[in-house]
Amino acid sequence: MLTGISLVGSSTPAHAEAGNTYFKTEQEVINFLGQSAPLNQKEAVKGYPVNGLDSQQVKLDDVEKVYPHDQALKDVPSKLGSGFALARSAPTEGGPSITTEGPDIRKSSSDDKEPWLGNWDAKSVCGQPSHNPDGKPMPCGFVGVLDTKYPTMQTSAAVMGKAQFSYKTQATVGQDTSQTSGWSVGGKVSSELTTPGGPGGGKAGTELNFTYSESTTTTNKWTTMTEQNNTYDVPDGVSGWVEGRANGGRYLGYIVYKLDFVDGSGKEKQKLVLIPARVLIQAPGNSVPMTFVKRRG
């Protein structure tokens, strides 16, 4: 069953699916998108997920229900690498002694200030030079489990059938030029859904922007979609509309960073910090940022 609009990069003409099939239930939409943009149940992002981070507050209690922090701590080395491993405190005579504290589990996404570093926020901490003798930047990342599949980014006005309306879709992918070495790779997607004239005419908002982060499993970066003009025949006696769905998922989990610190007296200490977060992550093998699907009531 083919429905929706499969759009590819700007260097290739867009392709519209054949027929006039539409979906009635959310599960039908998810099943369809799962064929072309399958999602992993667990994901990880290396670096601070400055792109894709949900601005709404995320509470620890909500994350613990689906992804306990004990499990996240076990996943960090395999998902993000050995850079998050804590050094063992085994001092030699006259040598340094490292004190391990934590893990420091924060209560919500807004609880991201670091008391060891003058209350810097996590975004500022990530990528800063470490006090560790190897001189490597403080490692940061995100680990999470799938929370929402293919979130709705745009919706046209509903039209009562029997009717026909045309609509135009487009999406542009831009890179965030302000990224630092401590932040993850990602970008901003500006998408537009327009139904000019006739039933349901108008633009779905003016323009909807959302950001994303590339996971450790991503093989194809999202690319700009070409402009596509389409026609929707709404069956008699039902309402119909078009939805723009992200080819990705929202993941609920933790921003993680490892902090090595030397205090004023020369004492070394270290800890892992976990901050609740929700991040939009693209489907790992799909270069198309959005799919526009036909819906009916």
N, C-alpha and C positions, 0 to 999 in steps of 0.2 A: 504494500500500500504506500503510495507516494503522496505526500502533501507537503505544504510549506514551500519555502524557496531556498534552494541551495545556491549560495553565492560564493564566488571564489575571488582571488586577488585581482587588483585593478588592472593587471596586465592581460587578463583573460576576460572575454565576454561573460556576463552573468548568465546563469542557466536557471530557468523556472521549471519546477516540477510539472509533469503533465497532469491533465485532468483537473477536477474541481472538488477534490476530497477535502473534508474538514473533520475536525475533532470535536467531540462533545465533552469528554472528561479530561481531567488533568493527567490521569494515568496514561491515557492514550497518547498525549503529547510527550510525556516522559519516555514511554516505550519507543516512540518514533525517533526522538532525538538520541536515545541511547544507542541506536544503530550506527549513527554517523559520528557521534561525539561521546563515546563511552567515558565514564568517570571512574577514578579509583576511589575505593572506600576510605583510604587514608592518603594524605598528601603532605608534602613538606616543601618549604621555600627556604633557600639559603639566602641569608641577608634579611634585614628588616623589611617587612612587606609594605613599604610606603604606598605602593599601588595595590589597590584591592582591599585595603583595610576598612572594615565597617566603622562608620563614625558613631553609630549608636552604642551605648554602653553594654558591655557583655559582663555578666556576673559569674564568679567562680562556681557558685552552686549550679548554674545551668550547664556549665561545661562539664563539671564532675559527673553529672548524670549520664552523659554519653561518652566521656573520655576522661577517666580518672587521671589525676596528675601522676600517680605512681606508674601508670602504663605509659604516659607521655615521656617520663624520665627514662624508661626502658627503650623507647623508640628513638630517642634523640641521637644516640651514637650511630645507629644503623641508617637513619634517615638523613642526618646532617653531618656526620663524619666525626672523626676522632678529636677534632679541635675542641669539642665540648667536654672531653674527659677531664676529670679533676685529678690533679697531681697528688700522689700519695705523700703523706707527711712522714718521711723517714730521714730525719736529719742525721748527718754525720757529726762527729765531735767538732764543735766550733763552726759547723755549717748552718745554713738557714733552716728554719722550721716553718712550715706552711700550715696555717690553721684553716680548716674547712668548716664553713658555716652553711646553714640551710639544709635542704633547698628552700629558697625564698619564694613562697607561693603567694601571689597577690590576690586580693579579694575581688577585683574587677579590672576592666580594661583601662579605667581612668586612674587606677592606682599604679602608675608607671614611673614614679619619681624614684631616683636612686640615691638613698641617704649616704652611701659611701662616696659619692661624687657630687656633693653639694646640691642634691635634688635635681640633677639633670633628668630629663625625660628619656625614655628608652630609645626613641628615634635619634636623639643626640648622642647617646652612649654608643650605639652601634657603629662600628668602624673606627672608633677612636683608638689611638695607640694604647697597647696594653702595658701594664707594669711588669708583665712577664719578661724574663731576660731574653726570650727569643725575639721580642720586638714585634710580634704579629698583632694585627688589630684584634680587638675583642670580638669573638665570634657571636653572631646573632642569627636567628632563623625563626621559622614557624613550623609547628607540627599540628595536624588536626584531622578530624574525621568528617565525613560528608554530612552536611546538615540540610542543605536545600539544593535540589537538582534543577538546573536550567531555569534560574529565576527570571520572572517576567520583567523586562526593562521598559517596554512600551506597549500601549494598547490603543487601537483606533476606537472611534465611536461605534456603537452597535447599530446595525441597520436591520429593520424588519423586512423579511422577504414576503413576496417575491420581489427581488430587486437586484440591481447590478451596480457595483461601484468600482472605480479604478483606484489604485494606490501605488505610491512610489516608495521604495526603500533604498537606504544608503547608509554606510558606516565608514568612518575614517579612523584609522589607528595612528596615534602619534606617540613618539617616545618622550619620556620625561627627561629633559636635558639637565635637570638639577640633581640627578642621582649621584651618590657617593659610593665608595668601595664597600661600605658597610650595609648598603641597601640592596634589596633584590631587584632583578630585572623585571620590568613591566611597562605599562604605559596607560594612555587614556584612549578610550573609544568614544567617539562622538557619532551618535546614530540619529537617523531621522526617518519618520514614518508619516507620509503625507497622503491624504485622500482628497484630491482636488475636485471640487464641484460635486453636484449630485447628492444622493443620500449619503450621509456620514461624512460630508466634505469637511476638510480642515486638516490641521496638522496636530499630531499627537504631542501636545506640548509644543514648545518651540524647538528645543533640541535637548536630548537627554545624554548626559555624559556619565560614564562610569569607568572606573579604573580596574586594572587586573594585575595579578602577579603570576609569573611563570614558575611552575613547580620544578622540583628536581627531576621529574619524569617527562617534562615537556620536550617533544621532538620537533614540533613545528610552531613557530611564533605566529600569533594572529597577524593577518594582513588586511589592508584596506579592501572593502567590498565595492564593486562597481555599482552605479545607479541602475535600478531595475524598475521598470513599469509593469504593472500587473492588473488583472481584472478578476473580480470576485463575484460570482453569481450566487446570491443568497437564496436558498430554497424557499418555497412558499410556506408561510405560516411559522417560520422560525426566525430568530434574530442571529445575525452573523457579524463577526468582527475579525480583526487581524491582530496578532500579538507578536512582539519582538522578544525572543527568548535568548538569553546568553548561552553560548556553547561552553558552559562551564558550571561550576558549582560553588556554593558557599560552604566553607569548612569551618567547623567550630573546634577551637583548640587553644594553643598557647604560643605567644611570642616567647622565645627562649634566648637568653644570653648568658655567657660565662664571664665572670668578672674576676680578674686578678688584681690585687690591690696591695700596695705597700704604704703603711701609715707613717706618720711623722717620726716615729721611733725606729723605723726600719723593719717592723714586723710585717711578714707577708700573710695574707689571707685570701681565700677564694670562695666562690659560691656560684651556684646556678640559680637563675631567676626565671620564673614562669609567670607570664601575665596573660590572663584570659583575653581571647580575641576571636573575631570572625573575619575570614578573608575570602574574597572572590578569586578563585583560581581557574584558569582556562583548562578545558579538556586537553589532555596531554598530546594527543595525536591529531588535533584538528586546527587548521590555520584560519578557519572562518569564525569571526567573533560572534556572529548572531545568526539565528534562523528565524524567519518570519513565518508563522503558521496560521492557518485559517481555523477559526473557531465558530461554533454554533451553540445557541442556547437550547 
